[in-house]
Amino acid sequence: MLGFLVVSAISVITTAAAVAFARRGSEALTSVAAPGLAAGVMLWLALAEIGPQSSAELGTLTTAVAMVVGIALVWLTTAIAHRPTVAAGVAPVIGIALFLHDIPEGLAVGALVGSVGLVASLPMIVAVTAHNLPEKLAFVGPARLEGAPLLPVVVAATVPEPIGAALAGVGAAAAPGVVPLAVAVAGGMMLAVALGTLPTMARRAAAWRPFLGAGSMGIAGMAMLTLLTQA
């Protein structure tokens, strides 16, 4: 229950902040810099945190296979979503990919809080909160610019992680191995979104420099956060 409440609070707060910032922020910052920041954060989480941790728990081969599955899931959903939503812009494609990767993310955080407690889980909670805002802004911003209704956007941005946390509460005790496996799959999804989905926004805007600059800031910020939380 505690894990579900923590994850739900993180999800609601970061969605509200993303909506508020998307309404007040400039179009250039919303459509290019925010996705770049999210891409940098997701690259760090996938390669510097999830990859090594999952390899230690599952083995390198299993981790690699799980991450490839995550990449394939994002590729598949993007390919399916692109056909009916191409006229609507990039937001629906990003939304579907992030929806799917947020469920195992919520599963991982919820299971961790439930197993080791709130204090021991703080580094991961801080990291997830820090990357959720730019990640959601990368979806909410374009959705707003493309005229999507607010309610479905807010629901799509908010509910996946609590769903994952609820699944963690039900399934972690019955199948403990599912949590590290889900985290590894989420890592692959993050890689696919960071390297495949989000750069399409910079390509459409012909604004690679702010995108890459924001991505570098995201990586540097996560590195600093990791050093501070591990000190």
Order of alpha helices (4+ residues) and beta strands (2+ residues): alpha-alpha-alpha-alpha-alpha-alpha-alpha-alpha-alpha-alpha-alpha
